[in-house]
Amino acid sequence: MKRFNAGLLVVVFILAAGAAHAQPIGEQSENSAVLLAMDNMVRTLGNNLGRRLTEERIEKVSLGPYSFRGGSTPLGEYLHNQLMQELVNRPNRSFTVLSTAVGADWTISGEIIETAGIFRIYTRLIRSSDRSIGAVFHTDFERTTQLAQMLNVITGGGLASSWENPMLFDIGDNSRVPVVNRTLSPGGEDYFLLIPATDGRLTVETTGNIDTYMEFYDADTNNLLDENDDGGSGTNAQIRITVEAGQRYIAMIRGFSSGTSGSYGFRAFIQTVEVHWNNPIVYEIGDNANAEPINRNLSSGDQDFFLLVPAVSGRLTVETTGNTDTYMEFYDAETREMLAENDDGGTGTNARIRHNVEEGRRYIALVKGYSSRVSGSYSFRAFIQAQVNFSPDEYEPNDDPDDAGWIEIGTPQTHNFHHADDVDWVKFRVEQSGRHTIRARGVVSNELDTFIELYDENFNMIAENDDGGEHRDSRLSRHLNAGVYYLKVWCLEDEPDQAYTISVTRD
């Protein structure tokens, strides 16, 4: 095979083989065997790519570099130039090979990955318009000292990255993993390739003082899996997501606005928590919101695991209370599939999850600080209420103002939301001006998340309230003049599990 870049070959042979008189004959032979194997791989790859380009009737294609850990290497440049020569010299080719990606219909992307004692060379044919993958080829080479020398990164982590040539980041096993320091120019983007060695919950985040934005993709399907703005410290981005071992993911980092620029840090880690899965804290589920809590204390980076086995099927509420900013994840204990997660769904910065569960099935609630730096005391509790299917109450239909029924001041009424989108309208008459209190709360507990809106007789909104009561019930007080008023009551729950009372009282 013709090698057209003599200068590059000198670099490759010096790094790989050294001076002939200083290296044993056996090692010279091994280096020659490595290059011969590379040449054979490129020849086969060129034939496969050439056929595919012809079959797809591709007119213009560009060939990117073969990156290794986000940098350029002598071997990567050698592979790039040899493959370029193969494609350009292909007989009767119907496509043009461009020197840049501008104007190309497809891009050939190269990447070298080190894993499990081998070097794997990936080549991907990628459609420029939507980044879809048309073909993937890879060849494995046993890791040798000579091959490792040929993969010494010569340009470092400051290279510009792209979807086709992302920077490979070695995922850490805790939050102390070293960061990669990068600099964003206005409108710039960085792409990081992440390949987890184990299944688990991956944390991907930025650090620093600029306002970053992150998008997280499945690298093979190009599906956007998650995105985040200020989920980390300050204006940094942070994503927590369940990942699979060996699956390829891409984290894209950019400034929040096109004018954002400056330096930032990037890191990713999976924490191993196997021992806690096997030894969770057994919690006996209560049957109402007065269930006895467990008082716990979190150290920085600590996690608590609670085992929950419902005695009946129903709607389970799992929550924390206290002044510590907690974060909760809820799992099927047998499959370890995450069913739900929550940050501030409870009171203040407490976590709260409501989920339909099955009798006798095992579930795990994981509680930790919102960030690895959070520590302090908190309380945990869980209770279940039997699933309830409501029929329309006696006041229906009252889904709009024209059907609003009367409610007497001082006489509560019991209604229900017979489906999640049910809205109830009532009206009342104020005979004597004064301060009045309006409240909508659950019959069983104050956990029903009601919302009320108050209107005058011309349907001008006077006030509204969400959680002005003891917990999640709504309550407002206003001075009202004599006249007729309307109340709109609705629920923020996906599955309301109890009836509610609505009352108007004169203070």
C-alpha positions as CSV (number, residue, x, y, z in Angstrom):
1,M,0.0,0.0,0.0
2,K,1.4,3.4,-1.0
3,R,2.2,5.8,1.9
4,F,2.1,9.3,0.6
5,N,3.1,11.3,3.8
6,A,6.7,10.6,4.3
7,G,7.1,13.1,7.1
8,L,4.4,11.5,9.1
9,L,5.9,8.1,8.7
10,V,9.2,9.3,10.1
11,V,7.3,10.3,13.3
12,V,5.5,7.0,13.5
13,F,8.6,4.9,13.1
14,I,10.6,6.9,15.5
15,L,8.0,6.7,18.2
16,A,7.1,3.1,17.6
17,A,10.4,1.6,16.8
18,G,13.2,4.1,17.7
19,A,16.6,4.0,16.0
20,A,17.3,0.6,14.3
21,H,20.6,0.0,16.1
22,A,19.1,0.6,19.5
23,Q,16.2,-1.8,19.2
24,P,16.2,-5.6,19.2
25,I,15.3,-7.3,15.9
26,G,12.3,-8.9,17.5
27,E,10.7,-5.6,18.5
28,Q,11.4,-4.2,15.0
29,S,9.6,-7.2,13.6
30,E,6.7,-6.6,16.0
31,N,6.4,-2.9,15.0
32,S,6.3,-3.9,11.3
33,A,3.6,-6.5,12.1
34,V,1.5,-3.7,13.8
35,L,1.8,-1.4,10.8
36,L,1.0,-4.2,8.4
37,A,-2.1,-5.1,10.4
38,M,-3.1,-1.4,10.3
39,D,-2.6,-1.3,6.6
40,N,-4.7,-4.4,6.0
41,M,-7.5,-2.9,8.3
42,V,-7.5,0.4,6.3
43,R,-7.6,-1.5,3.0
44,T,-10.6,-3.5,4.1
45,L,-12.2,-0.4,5.6
46,G,-11.7,1.6,2.4
47,N,-13.4,-1.1,0.4
48,N,-16.4,-1.3,2.7
49,L,-16.8,2.4,3.0
50,G,-16.4,2.9,-0.8
51,R,-19.1,0.3,-1.5
52,R,-21.4,1.9,1.1
53,L,-20.9,5.5,-0.3
54,T,-21.6,4.2,-3.8
55,E,-24.8,2.3,-2.7
56,E,-26.1,5.4,-0.9
57,R,-25.3,7.6,-3.9
58,I,-23.4,9.9,-1.7
59,E,-21.8,12.8,-3.6
60,K,-19.6,14.5,-1.0
61,V,-18.0,13.1,2.1
62,S,-15.5,14.4,4.5
63,L,-13.0,12.4,6.6
64,G,-12.4,13.6,10.2
65,P,-9.3,12.7,12.4
66,Y,-9.0,9.6,14.5
67,S,-9.1,10.9,18.0
68,F,-7.8,9.2,21.2
69,R,-8.9,10.6,24.5
70,G,-9.9,13.8,22.8
71,G,-6.4,14.4,21.3
72,S,-4.4,13.7,18.2
73,T,-1.8,10.9,18.1
74,P,0.7,9.8,15.5
75,L,-1.3,6.6,15.0
76,G,-4.5,8.5,14.6
77,E,-3.0,10.8,11.9
78,Y,-1.5,7.8,10.2
79,L,-4.9,6.1,10.0
80,H,-6.5,9.3,8.7
81,N,-4.0,9.8,5.9
82,Q,-4.0,6.2,4.9
83,L,-7.8,6.0,4.7
84,M,-7.9,9.3,2.8
85,Q,-5.4,7.8,0.2
86,E,-7.6,4.6,0.0
87,L,-10.8,6.6,-0.8
88,V,-9.2,9.1,-3.1
89,N,-7.5,6.4,-5.2
90,R,-10.5,4.2,-5.3
91,P,-11.2,3.2,-9.0
92,N,-14.4,4.5,-10.6
93,R,-15.5,6.3,-7.4
94,S,-18.8,8.3,-7.6
95,F,-18.1,10.6,-4.7
96,T,-15.8,13.5,-3.8
97,V,-13.7,13.4,-0.7
98,L,-13.6,16.9,0.9
99,S,-10.9,18.2,3.2
100,T,-13.4,19.8,5.6
101,A,-16.9,18.9,6.8
102,V,-18.3,22.1,5.2
103,G,-20.6,21.1,2.3
104,A,-20.3,17.4,2.9
105,D,-23.4,15.2,2.8
106,W,-21.8,12.6,5.1
107,T,-18.8,12.6,7.5
108,I,-16.5,9.7,8.3
109,S,-15.6,9.9,12.0
110,G,-12.7,8.0,13.6
111,E,-12.1,7.2,17.3
112,I,-9.6,5.0,19.2
113,I,-10.7,3.6,22.5
114,E,-8.7,1.7,25.1
115,T,-10.7,-1.0,27.0
116,A,-10.0,-4.3,28.7
117,G,-6.5,-4.7,27.4
118,I,-7.3,-3.8,23.8
119,F,-7.3,-0.8,21.5
120,R,-10.5,-0.6,19.5
121,I,-10.6,1.5,16.4
122,Y,-14.0,2.8,15.5
123,T,-15.0,4.2,12.1
124,R,-18.5,5.7,11.7
125,L,-20.3,7.0,8.6
126,I,-22.6,9.9,9.8
127,R,-25.2,11.8,8.0
128,S,-24.4,15.6,8.2
129,S,-28.1,16.7,8.3
130,D,-29.3,14.8,11.3
131,R,-26.2,13.1,12.7
132,S,-27.8,9.7,12.1
133,I,-25.3,6.8,11.8
134,G,-25.3,5.0,8.4
135,A,-22.6,2.4,9.2
136,V,-20.2,1.5,12.0
137,F,-17.0,-0.5,11.7
138,H,-14.5,-1.5,14.3
139,T,-11.3,-3.5,14.7
140,D,-9.6,-4.6,17.9
141,F,-5.8,-4.7,18.4
142,E,-4.1,-6.3,21.5
143,R,-2.5,-3.6,23.6
144,T,1.2,-3.7,23.3
145,T,3.9,-1.3,24.5
146,Q,4.7,-0.3,20.9
147,L,1.1,0.4,20.1
148,A,0.7,2.4,23.3
149,Q,3.7,4.5,22.3
150,M,2.1,5.3,19.0
151,L,-0.9,6.6,20.9
152,N,0.9,9.2,22.9
153,V,-1.4,12.3,22.7
154,I,0.6,15.1,21.1
155,T,-2.0,17.9,21.1
156,G,-3.7,17.4,24.5
157,G,-7.2,18.2,25.7
158,G,-7.3,21.7,24.3
159,L,-8.6,20.4,20.9
160,A,-11.9,21.6,19.6
161,S,-14.4,18.8,20.0
162,S,-17.5,17.9,17.9
163,W,-20.2,15.3,17.8
164,E,-18.1,13.3,15.3
165,N,-15.0,13.7,17.4
166,P,-15.9,13.9,21.1
167,M,-13.4,13.9,24.0
168,L,-13.4,10.6,25.8
169,F,-13.8,11.1,29.6
170,D,-12.9,8.4,32.1
171,I,-15.8,8.2,34.4
172,G,-14.9,8.3,38.1
173,D,-16.4,6.2,41.0
174,N,-17.0,9.2,43.3
175,S,-17.4,13.0,43.2
176,R,-13.6,13.6,43.7
177,V,-12.8,12.5,40.2
178,P,-10.5,15.1,38.5
179,V,-12.2,17.6,36.3
180,V,-11.2,18.4,32.7
181,N,-10.7,22.1,32.4
182,R,-12.0,23.6,29.2
183,T,-12.6,27.1,27.7
184,L,-15.8,28.1,25.8
185,S,-15.8,30.8,23.2
186,P,-19.0,32.7,22.4
187,G,-21.3,30.2,20.6
188,G,-18.9,27.3,21.2
189,E,-19.8,23.7,22.2
190,D,-17.9,20.9,23.8
191,Y,-18.7,17.2,23.4
192,F,-17.7,14.5,25.9
193,L,-17.9,10.8,25.2
194,L,-18.9,8.7,28.2
195,I,-18.8,4.8,28.3
196,P,-19.8,3.5,31.8
197,A,-18.0,0.3,32.9
198,T,-21.0,-0.6,35.1
199,D,-24.7,0.0,35.2
200,G,-25.6,2.7,37.7
201,R,-26.7,6.3,38.4
202,L,-24.3,8.6,36.5
203,T,-23.7,12.2,37.6
204,V,-22.5,14.6,34.9
205,E,-21.8,18.2,35.9
206,T,-19.8,21.3,35.3
207,T,-17.9,23.5,37.7
208,G,-16.7,27.1,37.6
209,N,-18.2,30.6,37.4
210,I,-19.7,30.7,33.9
211,D,-23.4,29.8,33.2
212,T,-23.3,26.5,31.4
213,Y,-26.0,24.4,29.8
214,M,-25.9,20.6,29.2
215,E,-27.6,18.2,26.9
216,F,-27.1,14.4,27.4
217,Y,-27.5,12.0,24.4
218,D,-27.5,8.3,23.5
219,A,-24.4,8.5,21.2
220,D,-25.6,5.7,18.9
221,T,-29.3,6.7,18.4
222,N,-28.7,10.5,18.9
223,N,-31.8,10.6,21.2
224,L,-31.7,13.5,23.7
225,L,-32.1,11.8,27.1
226,D,-31.9,14.8,29.4
227,E,-30.9,18.5,29.5
228,N,-30.2,20.9,32.4
229,D,-29.4,24.5,33.1
230,D,-28.7,25.3,36.7
231,G,-29.0,21.9,38.4
232,G,-25.5,22.1,39.9
233,S,-23.8,24.6,42.1
234,G,-24.6,28.2,41.2
235,T,-25.1,28.5,37.4
236,N,-23.5,25.1,36.6
237,A,-25.3,22.3,34.9
238,Q,-25.8,18.9,36.5
239,I,-27.6,15.7,35.2
240,R,-28.2,12.5,37.1
241,I,-29.3,9.7,34.9
242,T,-29.4,5.9,35.0
243,V,-26.9,4.4,32.4
244,E,-26.0,0.9,31.1
245,A,-22.5,-0.6,31.1
246,G,-20.8,-0.3,27.7
247,Q,-23.4,2.0,26.2
248,R,-22.0,5.1,24.6
249,Y,-23.3,8.5,25.7
250,I,-22.4,12.1,24.8
251,A,-22.6,15.1,27.1
252,M,-22.8,18.4,25.1
253,I,-21.8,21.6,27.0
254,R,-22.4,25.1,25.9
255,G,-23.0,28.5,27.4
256,F,-26.6,29.3,28.5
257,S,-26.6,32.1,25.9
258,S,-24.7,32.5,22.7
259,G,-22.6,35.2,24.2
260,T,-21.4,33.2,27.2
261,S,-17.7,32.5,27.3
262,G,-15.0,31.6,29.8
263,S,-13.4,28.6,31.5
264,Y,-15.2,25.7,33.2
265,G,-14.6,22.2,34.6
266,F,-16.3,19.0,33.5
267,R,-16.6,15.7,35.5
268,A,-18.7,12.5,35.5
269,F,-18.9,9.8,38.1
270,I,-20.8,6.7,39.2
271,Q,-21.0,5.9,42.9
272,T,-21.0,2.2,44.0
273,V,-23.6,1.6,46.7
274,E,-24.0,-2.2,46.5
275,V,-23.6,-2.8,50.2
276,H,-26.5,-0.5,51.0
277,W,-28.8,-2.3,48.5
278,N,-28.2,-5.5,50.4
279,N,-28.7,-4.0,53.9
280,P,-31.5,-1.4,53.7
281,I,-33.4,0.0,56.7
282,V,-36.7,-1.8,57.0
283,Y,-39.6,0.6,57.4
284,E,-43.1,-0.4,58.3
285,I,-45.5,1.6,56.1
286,G,-48.2,3.6,57.9
287,D,-51.8,3.9,56.9
288,N,-52.0,7.7,57.1
289,A,-49.9,10.9,57.2
290,N,-49.4,10.5,60.9
291,A,-47.1,7.5,60.3
292,E,-44.2,7.3,62.8
293,P,-41.1,8.9,61.2
294,I,-37.5,7.6,61.4
295,N,-35.0,10.2,62.4
296,R,-31.7,10.1,60.5
297,N,-28.5,12.0,60.0
298,L,-26.7,12.4,56.7
299,S,-23.0,13.0,56.4
300,S,-21.6,14.6,53.2
301,G,-21.9,12.2,50.3
302,D,-23.9,9.7,52.4
303,Q,-27.0,7.8,51.3
304,D,-29.8,6.0,53.2
305,F,-31.7,3.1,51.8
306,F,-35.2,2.2,53.1
307,L,-37.0,-1.1,52.3
308,L,-40.8,-0.8,51.9
309,V,-43.1,-3.8,51.5
310,P,-46.8,-2.7,51.2
311,A,-49.4,-4.9,52.9
312,V,-52.0,-3.6,50.4
313,S,-52.0,-2.2,46.9
314,G,-52.6,1.6,46.8
315,R,-51.0,5.0,46.5
316,L,-47.8,5.2,48.5
317,T,-46.5,8.5,49.8
318,V,-42.8,8.6,50.7
319,E,-41.4,11.8,52.0
320,T,-38.7,13.5,54.1
321,T,-39.2,16.3,56.7
322,G,-36.7,18.7,58.3
323,N,-34.3,21.4,57.3
324,T,-31.9,19.4,55.2
325,D,-32.1,19.7,51.4
326,T,-32.8,16.0,50.6
327,Y,-33.1,14.2,47.2
328,M,-35.0,10.9,46.8
329,E,-35.0,8.1,44.3
330,F,-37.6,5.3,44.3
331,Y,-36.8,1.8,43.0
332,D,-38.3,-1.6,42.4
333,A,-36.1,-3.6,44.8
334,E,-36.1,-6.7,42.6
335,T,-35.3,-5.2,39.2
336,R,-33.6,-2.0,40.6
337,E,-35.5,-0.1,38.0
338,M,-35.9,3.5,39.1
339,L,-39.6,4.3,39.2
340,A,-39.5,8.0,40.3
341,E,-37.2,10.7,41.7
342,N,-37.8,14.0,43.4
343,D,-36.0,17.0,44.8
344,D,-38.3,19.6,46.5
345,G,-41.8,18.0,46.1
346,G,-42.3,18.1,49.9
347,T,-42.4,21.0,52.3
348,G,-39.5,23.5,51.7
349,T,-36.5,21.6,50.4
350,N,-37.8,18.2,51.4
351,A,-38.4,15.3,48.9
352,R,-41.8,13.7,48.3
353,I,-42.8,10.9,46.0
354,R,-46.3,9.4,45.4
355,H,-46.4,6.2,43.5
356,N,-48.9,3.4,42.9
357,V,-47.5,0.2,44.5
358,E,-48.5,-3.5,44.7
359,E,-49.2,-5.6,47.7
360,G,-46.2,-7.7,48.8
361,R,-43.8,-6.2,46.2
362,R,-40.5,-4.9,47.5
363,Y,-39.5,-1.2,47.0
364,I,-36.4,0.8,47.9
365,A,-36.4,4.5,48.7
366,L,-32.9,6.1,48.5
367,V,-32.4,9.4,50.4
368,K,-29.4,11.6,50.0
369,G,-28.4,15.2,50.1
370,Y,-29.2,17.3,47.0
371,S,-25.5,17.7,46.5
372,S,-22.5,15.7,47.8
373,R,-21.8,18.6,50.2
374,V,-25.1,18.5,52.0
375,S,-25.2,17.1,55.5
376,G,-27.6,17.3,58.5
377,S,-30.6,15.6,60.2
378,Y,-33.9,14.7,58.5
379,S,-36.9,12.4,59.1
380,F,-38.3,9.8,56.8
381,R,-41.8,8.4,56.7
382,A,-44.1,6.4,54.3
383,F,-47.8,5.7,54.3
384,I,-50.3,4.2,52.0
385,Q,-53.9,4.8,51.3
386,A,-56.1,2.3,49.5
387,Q,-56.8,3.2,45.8
388,V,-60.0,5.2,45.5
389,N,-62.2,5.6,42.5
390,F,-64.6,8.5,42.9
391,S,-68.0,8.9,41.2
392,P,-69.2,12.4,40.5
393,D,-70.4,13.9,43.8
394,E,-73.9,15.3,44.4
395,Y,-72.9,18.9,43.3
396,E,-72.0,17.8,39.8
397,P,-72.1,19.1,37.1
398,N,-70.3,22.2,38.3
399,D,-67.4,22.4,35.9
400,D,-68.0,26.0,34.8
401,P,-69.3,29.2,36.5
402,D,-72.8,28.8,35.0
403,D,-73.3,25.6,36.9
404,A,-71.8,26.8,40.2
405,G,-73.9,25.8,43.2
406,W,-74.4,27.9,46.3
407,I,-72.4,27.4,49.5
408,E,-73.5,29.0,52.8
409,I,-71.0,31.0,54.7
410,G,-70.1,28.9,57.8
411,T,-71.4,25.6,56.4
412,P,-68.6,23.4,54.8
413,Q,-69.4,21.2,51.8
414,T,-67.7,17.9,50.9
415,H,-66.8,17.4,47.2
416,N,-64.4,15.2,45.3
417,F,-62.3,15.3,42.2
418,H,-63.6,12.3,40.3
419,H,-60.8,12.6,37.8
420,A,-57.5,14.5,37.7
421,D,-58.8,17.3,35.5
422,D,-62.1,17.8,37.4
423,V,-62.8,21.5,38.3
424,D,-65.5,22.5,40.8
425,W,-67.2,25.9,40.9
426,V,-69.2,27.2,43.8
427,K,-70.7,30.7,44.6
428,F,-71.6,32.4,47.8
429,R,-73.2,35.7,48.9
430,V,-71.6,38.1,51.4
431,E,-74.3,40.0,53.3
432,Q,-72.1,42.0,55.5
433,S,-68.7,43.4,54.5
434,G,-65.7,42.0,56.4
435,R,-62.7,39.6,56.3
436,H,-63.5,36.1,55.1
437,T,-61.4,33.0,55.0
438,I,-61.7,30.4,52.3
439,R,-60.2,26.9,52.5
440,A,-60.1,23.7,50.5
441,R,-58.5,20.7,52.3
442,G,-58.5,16.9,52.1
443,V,-61.0,15.0,54.2
444,V,-58.4,12.4,55.3
445,S,-55.3,14.7,55.6
446,N,-53.9,17.9,54.4
447,E,-51.8,16.1,51.8
448,L,-54.3,16.7,49.0
449,D,-52.8,19.4,46.8
450,T,-55.8,21.8,46.2
451,F,-55.8,25.1,44.4
452,I,-58.4,27.9,44.8
453,E,-59.2,31.0,42.8
454,L,-61.6,33.7,44.0
455,Y,-63.6,35.9,41.5
456,D,-66.1,38.7,41.9
457,E,-69.5,38.6,40.2
458,N,-68.1,40.0,37.0
459,F,-65.5,37.1,37.0
460,N,-62.5,39.3,37.7
461,M,-60.0,37.3,39.7
462,I,-59.4,38.7,43.2
463,A,-57.0,36.2,44.7
464,E,-55.6,32.7,44.3
465,N,-53.8,30.3,46.5
466,D,-52.0,26.9,46.4
467,D,-50.4,25.9,49.7
468,G,-51.6,28.6,52.1
469,G,-53.0,26.0,54.6
470,E,-51.2,23.7,57.0
471,H,-49.4,21.7,54.3
472,R,-50.7,21.2,50.7
473,D,-54.2,22.5,51.2
474,S,-55.2,25.9,50.0
475,R,-56.3,28.8,52.1
476,L,-56.7,32.5,51.7
477,S,-58.2,35.4,53.6
478,R,-59.6,38.6,52.1
479,H,-61.7,41.6,53.1
480,L,-64.9,41.2,51.0
481,N,-67.6,43.7,50.4
482,A,-71.3,42.7,50.2
483,G,-72.0,40.9,47.0
484,V,-71.8,37.6,45.1
485,Y,-68.5,35.8,44.7
486,Y,-67.3,32.7,42.8
487,L,-64.8,30.1,43.8
488,K,-62.9,27.8,41.4
489,V,-61.4,24.7,43.1
490,W,-59.1,22.2,41.3
491,C,-56.3,19.7,42.2
492,L,-52.7,19.5,41.3
493,E,-52.5,15.8,41.9
494,D,-52.4,13.3,39.0
495,E,-54.5,10.9,41.0
496,P,-56.6,12.6,43.7
497,D,-57.0,9.9,46.5
498,Q,-59.4,11.6,48.9
499,A,-62.4,13.9,49.0
500,Y,-62.1,17.5,50.2
501,T,-64.1,20.0,52.1
502,I,-64.5,23.6,51.0
503,S,-65.6,26.3,53.5
504,V,-66.1,30.0,53.6
505,T,-66.1,31.6,57.1
506,R,-66.4,35.1,58.3
507,D,-63.5,36.1,60.6
